Amino acid sequence: MNTPLKDLVEEWLRLDPNESTRKDVEHLWNNNAVGELERRMRTRIEFGTAGLRGKMEAGWSRMNDLIVIQASQGLCAYVLEHIQNAATRGVVVGHDHRHNSERWAQLTATAFIANNVKVYLHDGLVHTPMVPFSVKALNAACGVMITASHNPKQDNGYKVYWENAVQITGPHDVGIAQSIMQHLEPRVHDASRVMESDLCIDCTEEMKKGYFHSLSNLRAKMLSFDGASVAFVNTSMHGVGDPFTSKAFEIAGFSPYTPVKEQQHADPEFPTVKFPNPEEKGNDYPLFCNYSSDDEACRRTPIATADAKGASYVLAQDPDADRFSAAENCDGKWVTFTGDQLGTLFAYHVFETYKASSKPIGKLAMVASTVSSKMVEAMAQIEGFRFVDCLTGFKFIGNTALDLVQAGYEVPFGYEEAIGYMFGSEIRDKDGVAATMVFAQLAASLRARGTTVSAHLQELYRRYGYFETSNSYFVCTDPLVIENIFRRIRSSGDMGSSQGRSYPSSIGGLRIRSVVDLTAGHGYDSTNAPTYQPKLPLSLGHMMQFRASSDSDDSRIVLTIRTSGTEPKIKYYLEGSGSNRQAVHSLLGGVVDDLAEDWMNAAENGLGRP
């Protein structure tokens, strides 16, 4: 039986220490705004492996002071119970520039201090990679970063790192969520004097110095050819990245880049971008033209700045500077590199560097998410290093890297197609600043050799085969429709019939050769006889991967479809490969058509498309 709305509202008003959000709920209640209150009060925001992320408003399903206090109290209790010497090892807390971020970082610190736990509270704005770096450097028990990364300006979030300086995975997410529900009564209400506590330590400058020293070491290890000057334009998309990125350029010995001035400094309103996300595609230049359409705003785009300055490359970090993207001026036409193309370029650069060190190639390993390109896998097969794929997200990439290190491998690189790149051993998480520096170094090295990044990518295609991706999503707000779609896919063909399965046997004119279903309750891997159990962990959401190929040539595809854990989307990741570039490009369209029309039944199910 559902709890009466009146009880949910009264409990909120009893617990909420923030006068503004309390008045907001009172106003809604007094005006009988039942629909809005149901949306805000009925379902509690869920703590998962990504922590918390949502719209900043009053209510149990939103991000606000009360939710942050309760999350911090529950996390603190869980950490004290499960990590040895947690109180003296302390926790690291940082925040970005979004509305409420500073206060929520202080409330988080106050909740830990109330339990006599030492807190390393970063003073001022930091980019997200600074928190995992600090957790490792300080041997802290855990870390919390207040950020919503690339979400819309109305959102904020609460990201947690475990004692190994990697984002949390199960079973800790479930344990923390349960602990939160056991610590709902706020023990702290005001964080204004948190810096006065003896348990609150400001290590910001020390950690920044250490972080930049690690970038210097990374720069020194990378293979390079000096003597070439390249002009770069950089945008931090109104985020926190510019001070860190400009310092990284200085460390690397590059001439300063030209910043997009209107987007250089932190601004929580993100005034010149539709979405503070470098992955969002615009009408003209993907990633770098995702801006307001009026003439004045268009003149402020990074591409316009690059054209005015005669720059060869545009670089971009997302607002919390843990992700990176880039575009190149190719004979007057700007070409944006996909996340997978950048991953391949970085992987080969790391491979070249490792090979030049004369270390045994067999001890080199790289990691990528299973929805990312298989080109690094092809590279590994030819060059002789170890490649491992894992579930989506850096919580899995980082932990897989640590497991490989334990097994005796060196893991200098990992990535996911969502423009996240991990370099070196100091941060087992994505770092947009490190990626920016490495890309600039790669571009300068290639210029010194008389070539460009785009031309170099074509060389890699000739060496390892042509790979092309077509990733997108369908929008569906009805969970029942999503369930029916995946139920239909699992019963629409004869693939796996000998094992009692009924997956589709073809798509886009290609024969499906293998199926891996990583969905909890449906686990299946057609390539793993005799158990047919998946080698990767199962996912709470729907997730399937199909490999298909042509009977007439070497064209093949890998298609992964999965539900999103944070958005009402069914995402798909499609990659084609083969020796004939045109054939690969053509087959992708046919696969997408079949996916939409036959598998998703998009029109009948009312699915949205970007």
N, C-alpha and C positions, 0 to 999 in steps of 0.2 A: 504493500500500500504506500502510495506517495506521501511524503511529508507535506502537510498543508503549507501553501506559500506564506501564509502569515507567520508560521513558526520559523521558516527560513529567514524571513525579513527580520523578525524580532531577535533571532540569534546573531544575525549580522550586526544589528544596531547595538547589541550588548557587547560584542567583542571588538568592533572596529575602533582603533585608537585615533583615526584620522577624521578630523571634524568635517573636512570638505567632502569626502566620500560618504560619510555618515549622513550628511545633509542631502546628498544626491539621492540616496536610497529613501530617506524620509519624504523627499519631494515626489518621487515616483509612487510611493505608497499612498501618500495623501491625494494624489491625482488619479488614483486607480489605474495606473499604467501596468496592468496585469501582464500583457504580452511582453513588454520590455523586462519586467521583473522576472518573469519565467525564464527568459533567455539568459539573464545574468545570475539568477539564484538557483535554478533547478539542478544544474549539473556542476560539480566541482571541477575546476581546472585540473587536469591529470598530470602528475609528475611521472616522467618516463626517462629513458636513457638520454634524451635531449634536455632534461631538466624541465623547466617551465617556459612557455612562451605564449603570449596572447595580448589582447587589446587592453590598454590601460584605462580601467573604469572600476567603479565599485561593483562588488558582487563576487560570488563564489567561483564563477567561471572566468573571471578576469584577473589581470595583474594589478595589484594594489598593495598598499602597506601591510594590510592584515595577511594577505596570502604570502608575502615575502617573509614576514615575521614567523608565521606558522611553518613555512618551508625550512627556514633557518633553524628553528627550534627542533624540528624533526630530524633534519640532517645532522645537527650537532649531537643529538642523543645517539643516532645510529653510528656516527664516526667514533664517539667515545666508547661505544660498546664493541666495535669491530676492529679498531686500529690501535695497536699498542702504543702507549705513550702519546696519544693524540693531543692531549692538553698541552704538553710541553713542546711537542713538535710544531703545533700551531696549524692554522689554516691561512691560505692566501685569498684575498678578496680584491677584485678590481672592477672597474666600470667604464663604460663608454660615455658618449655625450648625449644620449637620448634623454627625453623628459623623465624625471624621477630617478635616473640611474644613480646619481651620486647619493641621494638619500637612501635608496634601497641598499646600496653597498654599505652605508653606515649602519642601517638597521640590521643587516646581516652580521656585520662585525659585532654590534652590540649584543645580539642574541648569543653569539659564541662566548663573548667576554662574560656575559651573565652566568655562564657555566664554567668560568675560570679557565677558558681556553685562550691561548695566545693567538693573536690575529696580526698577520702582516697585511695591513691595509694600504693599498697603493694610493698615493696622493695625486689627484688629478687624473686626466684621461689617459688610459692605456689601451693598446690594441689587444685583442683577445689572446694572441700567442704569448703575451707577457705573463699571463696567469699560469699556464702549464710550465713555462720556463722557470718561473719562480717556485712552483711546487717542487720541481726536481732539484733546483739549485739550493733550496732551503730545507730539503727533506721534510716538507710539510705533510700533514696528514691528508689534506684535500685542498681543493681550490674552488672558488666561486667567481664567475664573471657575470656581471649584470650587463646584458646586451640582448638585442633581438637581431643582431647581425644585419641581414639585408631585408628584413621585413618592412612593411609600411610604417610610416612615422607614428601611427597610433599604437604600435605594439612595443612591448619590451619583454625581456626574458631573464632567465636564471639558469646559467649553465654550470654544471658540476664536473670537476675533475677528481679522480681518485688519487690515492697516495702514489701510484705509479705515474702520475702526471698525464694520464690518458682519460678521455671522457668515460663516464661510468657505463657499464654494461650490466646485464642481468647476472646474478639475482639482486645486485645492489639497488637497482631502480625500484624493484618491488619492495625491498626492505625499507628503503628510505620513504617511499610512499606510505607504507604502513606506519612508520615511525611518526610521520607528519600527522596522521590522523590520531595519534596518541598524545600529541602535544599542541592542541589547538588553542588552549587558553594563553593569551599573550602574556609573557613575563616581562617584556620590554615595550615601551610606548614612545620613547623619545631617544633619538640618537645624536642630539646636538652636541653632547660633550664626550663623544666616544674617543676623540683624539687625546683627551686628557688622561685616559686610563693607562696604567703602567703595562697592561697586557696588550695595548695597541701599539704596534711597532711600524714605523715608516721606513721601508727598505727600498723605496721607489728608485732612488738614484743608483743605489748599489746594484739593483736588478737590471736597470737599463744599461749600466756599464757592462755587466756580465752578458746581457743579450747582444749588445753591439760587438763585444769581443767574440762571441760565437759566430756572428756574421762575418767578422774579419777572418776567422779560421776557415769558415766555409768558402769564402772568396779565395783564400790562399790555396785551398785544396783543389779547386776547380781548374781544369785544363783551360788555358787561354792563350791568345796571341795578341800581344800588346801593340800599340801604335796606331790604332784606328779610332777616330772620333765619330760618334754617332749622336744625332740630335733626337732627343726624346721629349714628348709631352706626357704629363702625368695628371690623372684625376684621382682624388680620394673620395669623390662622390659625397661631399659634405660630411665625411666621417673623420675618424681620428688618425688616419694613416699618414698624413703628410709629414709631420715631424719625424716619424720613424723612417719613412721612405727616403726623405732627403738626407738624413744621417747615414742611411745605408749606402746611398750613392757616394757620399763623401768618403766613407770607409773603403769602398771599392775603387776609389781613385777616378771616378767618372766626373766629367763636367756636370754642373747642376742641370737638372731637367727644367723644362718650362712648365710651371703648374697652370692648370686651368683655374684662374684666380677666383672665378665665381663659385668654384666647388672645392677650393683648397682647404678651407677652414671648417672645423666642426660646426654643424648647424642642425639641430634636431628637427627643424621644419623641412629639410631637404628641398629648398625652394625651387631649384631648377631641374629636378628630375621627377618623372612620373612615378618611378619605382626606384628605391635606393638599392638596386640589384643589377650588377653588371651582366647577369645572364639574360635579363629580359630583352627581347628583340624589339628594335624600332623599325620604322618604315624604310629607312634608307641604309643606314649602317648598323647592323646588328651590334648590340651591346653598347655602342658608343653614341647612339643617337636616340636613346630612350628618354627623350626630354620633351618639354612642352612644345607644342607645335607653332606657337606664335613666332614671328620673325625675330624678335629681340632675343628670345630664349634660344632659337636655333643658332644664332651667332655666338652663343656661349658654349656650344658643344666642344668636346675635346678635338673632334675632327677639324672643326673650324679653326681652333687654336693651332693645331698642327699644320694646317695648310698655310696659315698666316706666318708661321715661324719656319716653314720649310723642313719640318721634322719628318723623319723616316718612320718613326714608330710612336704609337700611343699606348700608354700603360695605364692600368686601372686596378685599384683595390676596392673591395666592397667596404661599407661604412666601418666595420670593426677590424678591417685589414687582415682578415685571415684567408681571403680568397683573392685571386688575381686573374686578369685577362689582358689581352694585347691585340693590337691591330697593326698592320704594316701597309705603307704606301707602295703599292705595286704598279709602277708606271702610271701614276695618277689616279688609280682606283684603290680605295681602301678595302683591305681584306682582313676580316676578324678571324683569328684562330679559334677553333673550337677547343673546349676543355680537353678532349682526347688528343687533338693535334699538339697542344702544349704539353700534355703528359708524355707523348711520344718523343717530342723534341727534348724535354728535360731528361727522360730516361736514357736516350742515346748520349746526351752530354755527360750524364753521370757515368754511363758505361765507358765512354772514351776516357774519362778521368781515371776511373778505377783501373782500366787496362794499362794506362800509361804508368801507373804506380808499380807495375810488375807483381801485384798481388795475384794469387790464384783465382781465376775467373769462377771456378766452382764454388768459391766461398762468397760470391756476390749474390744478393737476393734483392728483389723488388716486389712491391705489393700494390695491387689495385683492386678497387671494388669490382664485383662481378658484373655490374652494369656498365663498366667502362670498356674502352676499346680492347680488342684482342691483339692489337699490333705489338704491344710490349711483350705479350706472350709469344708471338712469332719471332720477335727479336731475340728473346731468351732462348728459344729453341735453336736458332741459328748460331748465336754467339756463345752459348754454353753456360749462361748464368741461371739462377733459380728464379722462377716467377711463381707467385702465389696470389690467387684471388680470394676475396672474402666478401662478406655481406656489405651492403651499402653503409657508409658513414665512417668517420675517422675514429669512432670508438672501436670499430673492428679493425680498421687499417693499422691504427697505433698498437693495439694489442697483438695483432698478427706479427707486426714488426718485432715487438719485444719477444714473442715466442721464437721467432727465427734467430734472434740474437742469442737466446738461451741455447739454441741448437747448434751454435757455432758459426752462424752466418753474419756478414756485415750487411746492414740494410740502410743504404744512404738515401733511398728515395721511395716514396709511395704516393699514390694519387687517386682521386676520383674524378669522374668526368664533369662534375659540378664545380669546376675550376678551383679545386682544392689540391694543394701540393705540399708535401712534407720533405724536408731536406735535412740530412745529417742526423745525429743522435741526440741532440740537446732538446728538441721539441718533437714529440711523437704526435703531432697534430698539424693541421694545415697552417701555413704561414704565408700570407700574401706579400709581406715585406721581403722575406727571403726569396720568394719566387720572383718578385720584381727585380731584385739584384741579380739573380742567376740569369734571368732572361736578358737583362741589359748586358751582362758579361758575354752571354752567348752571341747576341747580336753584334757586339764589338769584335769578338773573335772571328766571326764569320766575315765581317766587313774587312778585317785585316787579311783574310784569305781570298778576298775578291768576290764574295758572294753574299747572299741575304738569307734571312730565316726562312722565307717562303721557298726559295730555291733549294735550300738545304732539306726542307721537308719533302720536296719532290724527289730528291736523291734517296731519301729514306724509303719512299714508296717504291722506287725502282729496286731497292735492295731487299725489302721485306714484303713487297706486295702492296697493292693499293687498297686503302681502307677508307670508307666514307660512312659517316653517321647521320642519322635522321631521328633525333630525339624530340619528343613532345608529350602531350597529355590530352586526356579527355576530362571534362569537368562533370562531376556527378554529385549532387548534394543528398541523394537518397541512398542510405546504406543498403536497403533491400534490393534496389536495382543493381548495385555493385555486386551483391551476393549472387543474384540471379545470373549476371554476366559471367562470373567466374564458374558458377555451377554449369552453365551451358558449355563453356570452353572445355571443361573436364568431361563432357559427355557427348561431344560432337564429332567423334571420329573413331578410328580403330588403332591409333598409335598406342602401343602398350597393351594390346588386347590379350596377349598371352599371360600378362600379369593382372588381368582383370581391370585394366584401365581403358579409357576411351578418349584420349586426347586427339586433336586434329592431326591429320597425316600430311597435310600440304598447306602452303600459303604462298600467294603471289606466283604460282606456277612452279614453285620449288618443293622438293620432297623433304619433309621433316625427318631428320636423322636421329635426333635425340631430344628428350624432354627431361627437364629437372624442375620439379615442383617443390619449392622450399616453404610452402605454407603449412603452418602447424595443423596437424590432423590429416594432411594430405601428402606428406613427405614421400617423394618418389624420384628416382634417378635411373632412367632407362639404360645408362651406360655402366651401372655399377652392379652387375650380376655377381652372385646369385641373390643378394639381399635386396637390391634395388633401393637401398636407403641413401639419401643424399649425404655427400661428404661435408657440406657446409651446414651450419646450424639452421634450424627452422626459424621462420619469421612469423610474428603474431599477425601481420597483415598478409594479404594475398601476394604471392611472388612466384612467377614461373619464368623459365628460360627455355627457348626453343632454338635448336640449331638446324638449319636447312641448307640444301645445296641443289644445284642444277644437275640434271642427268646429261647435259650436252656440253658443258664447259666447266671451268673451275670456279665459277661464281658461287658464293655462299653467303649466308647471313646468320647473325645471332640476334634474336629478338627476346628482350626481357620485358615483361609487363608486371607492374606491381601497384598496389595501393599506396597512397601517401599517408604517413603517420601524422602529418600536421595540416594537410590541406584536403579539400574535397575533390581529389583528383585520382584518376587512374593514369599512371605514368607509363610511357613506353620508351625503351632504349633500343634502337635498331642500328645495326652496323652491317654493311655489306663489304665484301672483300673479293679480290680476284686480280687477274693480270690485265683484264680489259676494263679500263676506267669507265668507258661509256656504258658498258654492260652492267657494271656495278651500280652506276648512277640510275640507270633505267629500272633495274629490278626493285630498288628501294620504294619507288612510287607505287608499284604494284602490290608490294607487301603492305604498305600503309593503307591502300584502298581496301584490301581484303580484311585487314585488321579492323578498320572502321565499319565496313558494311556487313561483313559476315560474322566476325568474332564478337565485336562490341555491339552490333546492331544499333549504331549511334543515332540514326534518325528516329527509329521507333522508341528508343530509350531516352530521347531528349538530351543526349550528351552534348555539352558545349565543347567548342574547339578554340584554341587561341588565335 
